[in-house]
Amino acid sequence: MNWDDVRVFLAIARTGQILGASKRLGVNHATLSRRLTSLEEALKTRLFVRRTNGCELTAQGEVFLASAERMETEMLAAQANLGRTDTAIAGTVRIGAPDGFGVSFLAPRMGRLIERHPELKIQLVPVPRSFSLSQREADIAITLERPEQGRLVSSKLTDYTLGLYGSRHYLASAGMPIDIETLKGHPRIGYVEDLIFTASLNFSGEVMRSWNASFEISTAIGQTEAVRSGAGVGILHDYIARQHDELVRILPEVSIRRAYWTTYHESARDLVRVRTVADFLQELVSCERQIFL
């Protein structure tokens, strides 16, 4: 079995496309297709269902993926032991992040990393969803909980807090809630319940038993904008809300605490570009930790 063919398999499995793998590896699309066919013939099994819009792993492909990732980990370890670890701070690193943290905090600050390492390409994907590191949907994921399963390397970034907010013009018109009971008389803004991708986002129950939002938005940034517009009261990230003078903290005794973690796959431990980005994220948050609490 040719290791280069296994690398091709991993790239296709992680991008879901031969074209995407071609761009990631810098190898011609037709060449990758031939290498995949060669690997399937060597294994005497079909690894992907090839479609016009991408490639889907077969049951045999899923089984081989676990073996291929173990091979990759051993190869990286062998290179490290021989002093041939990937030492170039260059190439692409994709960061998956919750939209609030990704848009409000990371996006305005990642340019500093590019200035330090001009050959590094950062892909920031700030969307409200979880990322599969084993399938390389991201190289580094910012998670709201420490993962408990999988061969992953996790480090806590910071705790952060959330609180109740309304806009000045809304509260001037509707009145300031003085307790949870009076809060029930105000329209509330929250997440689309069936799209909550992690239990950590289901924090409205910590404020009242039934939040029963009249306006549901599946992103933290969207909720912030809705509260700013005067659509009602929402539970917002304090570090985001404090950026907007028109937002007023309601019932300051109500405070919710959560945490952010950086997580990457164990097989990326010896990739300097990934470690460099992970270390930079820790540095960023450490320098500005006061804004989160």
N, C-alpha and C positions, 0 to 999 in steps of 0.2 A: 504494500500500500504506500502510495506517494504522499509525503507530508504536505506538499504544496496543494494536492487535491483535497486534503482534509481542511486546510486553511480556506480553500474556496467554498467547501461545504459550510463551514462555520460562518463565513461572510454572507452567504446566501440565506442561511437560517436566521441570521441576526437582522438582516435588512428586509427579508421577505421577497426579494427580487434579485434576479440575475443582474439587471441593469444597476440597481443600487449597490450590489456587491462589486460590480465592475468599477464604479466610481470610487468606492472605498479602497479597493486594492490597487487601482490604477492599471487594471488589466483589461484588454479588449473583451467586449461582451461575448463574442463568438468563442474566444479562447476559454472563457469561464464555462460556457455551456459544454464545450468538449471535455473539459476537465471533470465536470460533474458527471457526465455520461461515463467517462473512464472509471471514476470512483464507483458508480453504481454497478458497472460491469464487474469490477474487481470484487465487490461485496456480494454480487449476484442478488441484488435487491433494489427496489425502487425507493429512493429517499425522499423525493418530492413529487407532488402533483403539480405539474407545470401548467400555468394558466396565462392568458394574455395579460392579466393585471397583477401577476405575481406568482410566487411559489409557496405551496403549503406543505409542511412536513407530513409524511405518511407516519403510520404507527411505527414502522421500522426506522424511519428517520428520527423520530423522537427518541427511540432507544439509542441510536447511534450518536445523537447529539450529546448525551451524557458522557459517552465514551470519548468523543472528540474533544470535549472540554477538559476531560482528565488528561488527554494527550497534550493539549495546549498548555495546561498548567505545568506538566512535567517538562515540556520543551522550554518554557520560560524559566523554570527553576534550573534546568541544565545550563542555559545561557548565562544565568546569573552566577552560577558556580564557576563557570569558565571565564567570568569577567566580560561577558558579551551581552549584558543586559541592555535593553533599549535605553540609551542614555541621551538621545536627542530630544530636546524640548521642542518638538515639532509635530505636525500632524493635527488630526481632528479629535476633539474631546466634546462629547455631547452631554449636556447637563439637563436632566429632567427635574422640574421643580414645581411646587404648588404655585398657582398664578400670583397670589399676593406677594410671596417672597421673591419669585422670579422677576416680576414686572417692577414692583416698587423698590426692592432692595438690590437685587443682582444686576439687572439691566443697566442702571446708571453707573455701575462701578466696574464692570468687567473689562472696560477699555484699558484700565491700569495694567491688567495682566497681559493684554496684547502688546502694550508698549514695552513691557519687560521682555516678552518672547515673541518677536514679530513673525516667526515661522509657525506659531501655534494658531490653530483655527478653533474657535469656540462656537458650538451650536447650543443655544439656550432654548429649551422647550418648556415655557411656563404655562402649563395647562392643568386643569383640575382632574387629574387621573393618576393612577399608579403606573409605574414603569417596570417592565421585566428586565432585570439586569442579566439574567441567564441567557435571554434571547437578544441581548445587546440593543434593546430599545433606547438605552442610554448608557453611557460609560460611568456616569456618576448620577445618583438619584438623591435629591433632597427629600427625605421622608418625614412624616409626622410621628412615626413610631419606630422604635428600634426593631428591625426585622428579626424574627425568631427562627426562621428556617432558611436553608440554603447556604452555600459557601460564600458568605458575604463579609466584607470588612466595614464596620460601622463606627462612627465617632459622633458624639453629641456636639452640635454646633452651639445651640443656645436654647434657653427657655424663652418664651414670649407670652404676653398677656393679651386678652381680649376684653372688651367692655361694651356697655350699651351706649349708643349714640343716636342723636337726632340733629337735624340742621337747625340753625338759629331761626330762620324764618318759619320753619314748620312748628317749632316749639313755641314761638311767639304767638302763633295762631291757635295751636291745639292745646297748649299748656304743658308745663313740665310735670312728668310723672313723679310722684313723691314716694311711691312704694310699688311693689309688684302688683298689688291689686289695681292701682290706678293705671299701671302699664298695660293691663289687659284691655283697657278702653282705647288703645292706640293701634292703628294698623302696623303690622310687623313684617319685616323683610327677613328672609332666610334662604337656606339652600333648597334646591329641588330634592326632595327626600329620597326618591328612588335613584338618584344619581350621586349620592354621597358615597365616595369610593373608599373611605376609611372611617372607622368608628370615632377617631379623634375629631372629626368634623361635626359629629352629632352632639354639639355642646349646648344647643338651645334648651335641652332638658335640665341643664344645670341652673337655668334661670327660672323657668316655670315648667310645670308638668306637661302642658300642651302649648307649644309655641304657636302653632296654627297660623303660619305666615299667610298674609293676603297677597304677597308678591314674592315668588320664589325665583332665585337666580343661582345658577350653578357655579359661579365664580366669586371669589372674595372681592376682586376689583369691581365686578358688576354690582355687588351689594353695597360697596362703598359709594359708588356713583348714584345708586338709587336713594340712599339715605341723604346724600348731598342735595339731591333734587327735591327733597321734601316729601318723598313717597311714604315715609313712616319711620319707625324706629328699627335699628338693626344691631346685631352683635358684630362689632368690627375689630380688626387687629389694631391695638393701640398704636403701634409704630407706623401704621398707614394712616389712621385717622388723625394723628397729630400733625400730619403734613397739610391738613386742610383747616384753615381758620374758621370756616363756617360750621364745622362740626362741634357739637357740645357733648361732653360726657354726661350721661344720665346715671343716677343711682351709683355713685362711685364705689360704694361698698360691694357692688356686684363685680367680681373680677374672676376671669377664667384663665388658667395657665396651661400652656401646651409647650411642646419642644420641637426643634428641627434637628435632624440627623443627616450626616453625609454617609452614603453607602455606595460601595462599588464591589464588583465581583472579585473574588479571591484571585482569579487568574490574571487580573490587571494589576496585582500588587507590585510586580516588577516593571511596570510600564511607567517610566519617569514622567511622561506627559500627563498621565492620570494622577499620579501622586502630586505633581506640581500644582495641578488645578485644585485637588482636594486640600492641599496645604494652604493655597491662596484663599479658599473659601473660609477656612478656619481663621486665617489672619484677618480677613475682612471683618468677620463677625466679632472677633476678639477686640479689634480696634474700636468698634461701634456698639459694643454690647449694651451700653446704657440706653440705647433707643428702644430696645426690645422689652425692657422691664420698667 
